[in-house]
């Protein structure tokens, strides 16, 4: 089989958090984690289907792991709530661990505690 080289350039992820949406008492942050925006991948353009029949959020609604770069060995918090909204974007309310909190905002002393909700990390 012949090898094929694709030149798609460096891919990065970025996000902005509106500080007014942060719940400081619950230590939670609402965010969008997916959309139907086309993304160029090694195999071509990828578009995630967000129709109700294409997405099953049952497991995440029971408590999911917030992972760094999809790495199940690098859990950085828990998913408190998840939904696919009418604008066809996946959204979640997450609670970062004290280790991850500095990525989102300064970490006060009261945050120095691990997530207490059990997490599912092995998704199939």
C-alpha positions as CSV (number, residue, x, y, z in Angstrom):
1,X,0.0,0.0,0.0
2,X,1.4,3.4,-1.0
3,X,1.9,6.0,1.7
4,X,0.2,9.3,1.3
5,X,1.4,12.5,2.9
6,X,-1.2,15.1,3.7
7,X,-0.3,18.7,4.3
8,X,-3.0,20.1,6.6
9,X,-0.7,22.2,8.8
10,X,-0.6,22.4,12.5
11,X,-4.0,22.0,14.2
12,X,-4.8,23.7,17.4
13,X,-7.7,24.1,19.7
14,X,-8.7,27.2,21.5
15,X,-11.6,28.6,23.5
16,X,-12.7,31.6,25.4
17,X,-14.5,31.6,28.7
18,X,-16.8,34.4,29.7
19,X,-15.9,35.0,33.4
20,X,-19.4,36.1,34.2
21,X,-20.7,32.5,33.4
22,X,-18.4,30.9,36.0
23,X,-20.1,29.7,39.2
24,X,-17.5,30.4,41.8
25,X,-19.4,28.7,44.6
26,X,-19.9,25.4,42.7
27,X,-16.5,25.8,40.9
28,X,-18.2,25.1,37.6
29,X,-17.7,26.5,34.1
30,X,-20.1,26.2,31.1
31,X,-18.4,25.5,27.8
32,X,-19.0,24.3,24.3
33,X,-17.2,21.1,23.4
34,X,-18.4,20.3,19.8
35,X,-20.2,21.7,16.8
36,X,-21.0,20.9,13.2
37,X,-18.3,23.2,12.0
38,X,-16.3,21.4,9.2
39,X,-12.7,20.5,10.3
40,X,-9.9,19.4,8.0
41,X,-8.5,16.1,9.3
42,X,-5.9,13.6,7.9
43,X,-8.7,11.7,6.1
44,X,-10.5,14.8,4.7
45,X,-13.2,17.1,6.1
46,X,-14.9,16.0,9.3
47,X,-18.4,17.2,10.3
48,X,-19.9,15.9,13.5
49,X,-23.6,15.2,13.3
50,X,-25.5,16.8,16.2
51,X,-29.0,15.6,15.3
52,X,-30.9,13.9,18.2
53,X,-30.7,10.5,16.6
54,X,-26.9,10.8,16.2
55,X,-25.9,11.7,19.8
56,X,-26.4,9.6,22.9
57,X,-25.5,11.5,26.1
58,X,-26.8,8.9,28.6
59,X,-23.4,8.0,30.0
60,X,-22.1,11.6,30.2
61,X,-25.3,12.7,32.0
62,X,-24.4,10.1,34.7
63,X,-21.0,11.8,35.2
64,X,-18.2,12.0,32.8
65,X,-14.5,12.7,33.0
66,X,-13.1,16.0,31.7
67,X,-10.0,14.9,29.8
68,X,-7.0,16.8,28.5
69,X,-6.6,16.1,24.8
70,X,-8.9,13.1,24.8
71,X,-6.3,11.3,27.0
72,X,-8.0,8.9,29.6
73,X,-4.8,9.0,31.7
74,X,-5.1,12.8,32.0
75,X,-8.3,13.6,33.8
76,X,-8.6,17.3,34.7
77,X,-12.1,17.5,36.1
78,X,-15.6,16.2,35.9
79,X,-18.6,16.8,33.7
80,X,-21.5,18.0,35.8
81,X,-24.1,18.4,33.0
82,X,-24.2,17.9,29.2
83,X,-26.6,18.8,26.3
84,X,-26.9,19.3,22.6
85,X,-28.6,22.7,22.2
86,X,-30.9,23.9,19.4
87,X,-27.9,25.6,17.7
88,X,-26.5,22.0,17.3
89,X,-23.6,22.6,19.6
90,X,-22.5,20.2,22.4
91,X,-22.3,22.0,25.7
92,X,-21.3,21.0,29.2
93,X,-20.9,22.3,32.6
94,X,-17.6,21.2,34.0
95,X,-15.8,21.3,37.3
96,X,-12.0,21.4,36.9
97,X,-9.7,19.8,39.4
98,X,-7.4,22.0,41.3
99,X,-4.6,20.9,39.0
100,X,-6.5,22.1,35.9
101,X,-8.2,25.2,37.4
102,X,-5.2,27.5,36.5
103,X,-5.8,26.8,32.8
104,X,-9.2,28.4,33.3
105,X,-8.6,31.1,35.9
106,X,-6.6,31.7,39.0
107,X,-7.0,28.9,41.5
108,X,-8.1,30.0,45.0
109,X,-7.1,27.9,48.1
110,X,-10.7,26.7,48.4
111,X,-10.3,24.8,45.1
112,X,-7.5,22.6,46.4
113,X,-9.7,19.5,46.5
114,X,-10.3,16.7,44.0
115,X,-13.6,16.2,42.2
116,X,-15.9,14.1,44.4
117,X,-18.3,12.8,41.7
118,X,-17.4,9.4,40.3
119,X,-16.2,9.6,36.7
120,X,-16.5,7.4,33.7
121,X,-13.2,7.4,31.8
122,X,-13.5,4.4,29.5
123,X,-15.8,5.3,26.7
124,X,-16.4,3.0,23.7
